[in-house]
């Protein structure tokens, strides 16, 4: 079993920046990719970004391209999401997940096997 913990959320002004972290711990594992999803109040959970364990492939939702950057540090079992040029529309709970199998493209929530508790990001106007 793998446990995931997100951190780094908080309050930012429009145009500001935040860096989120997701650290995996627990049993030994070798995952194919990690991903970020977010869920705003009254909305469905949506894909944000993902990165393979090797770091060779990253993917982004269209609404964050050019603003967010996903990276990882395998030595720390940690994935990061650097968020810049934040908009009020980015306000949501951000979740990280681990996809062990890599059967799909990593854009669907049901492709991920474990999830963290989420971290709140609030962007003011």
N, C-alpha and C positions, 0 to 999 in steps of 0.2 A: 504494500500500500504506500502511496505517495501523498504527502501533505503539501499543500501550496499556500503560501502566505503573501498577500499583496501589501504594499506599503507605498507611501509617497503622495497619496491623495491629499486634498485640502482645498482651500479657497484661493482662487486667482482672479485677477482682473482680465478683461478682454485684452488680447494682445500679449498676455504674459505667458509664462512657461512653468511646467511641472515635469518632474521625472518620476515615473512609477517603476517599482521593482516587484518582481515575483520570484520568490525563492522556493525551490522544491527540496523536500527532505523526507526521511523515512527509509523505506526499504531500498535496496539497490535496484537500479533501473537503467535502461537505455532507451530514451524516448526519441521519436522521429522529429517532432516539432512541438513548439510551445506557441500559444496564441493569446491574443488579447481580444476580449469582447466587452461590450458595454450595454447597459440597459438604463434608459431614461425613464422617468416616472410616466406610467401609462403607455409605455412603448415596449415592443418586443426586443429581446436581446439581439444585438447585431455585431457582426464581425468588424474588427478594427485593424488588426495586423497580426502577422505570424512570422516565425523564423524557424528554420530547421536546426537540428542540433549541430550540424556541421557549419551552419551560418552561410551556406552556399546559396540558399534561396530565402527571400523575404517576400511577403505579400502585404498589400495595403488595400483597405477600402478606398474608394474614389474620394470620399469626403474628407480624408485625412492626408492624401498624397501631397507632398511638399511641405507639410506641417509637422507630421509625426515621424519618428525614426525608431525602429525596433532593433535591439541588439541583444547579445547574450554573453555571459561569462561562464563557460562550462565548468571551470574550476570551482566556482561558487554555486553552481546549479541555479543560476539566476538569469532571468530575462528582464530587460528594461524597456520602457517606452518613454522616449523623450518627446514631450509635447510642447510645441511652440505655436505662436500666433493663435492662442486659444480663443475660442468663440463661446458665447453663452450656450449655443447649441451643443457644445461638447459636455455640458453638465450631465452627469450620469454616474452610476456605479460601474466601475471598471473591474472586470474579472479576468483572471488568467487561467488557462487550461493546458493540460499536457495530452498530446496525441501520441500514443505509443506505437500505433500500427502504421500510420501514414498511408492508409488505403485511398483516401480522398484527397481533395485539394486544400483542406484545412480551413475552409470558409463556412462550414456548418458546425453548429454547436454539438450535434450528436456524433461528431467525429472525435471528440475529446473525451478522455477517460476520467480525468480528475479535475476538480475546480477548487479555486480558493474562495474565501468568504467575500471578497470584493473590497474595493477601496473607493470612497466617495470623492468625486471631483466636482467642484462647483465653480463656475465661471460667471462673474458678475459683469453687468453691462458697463 
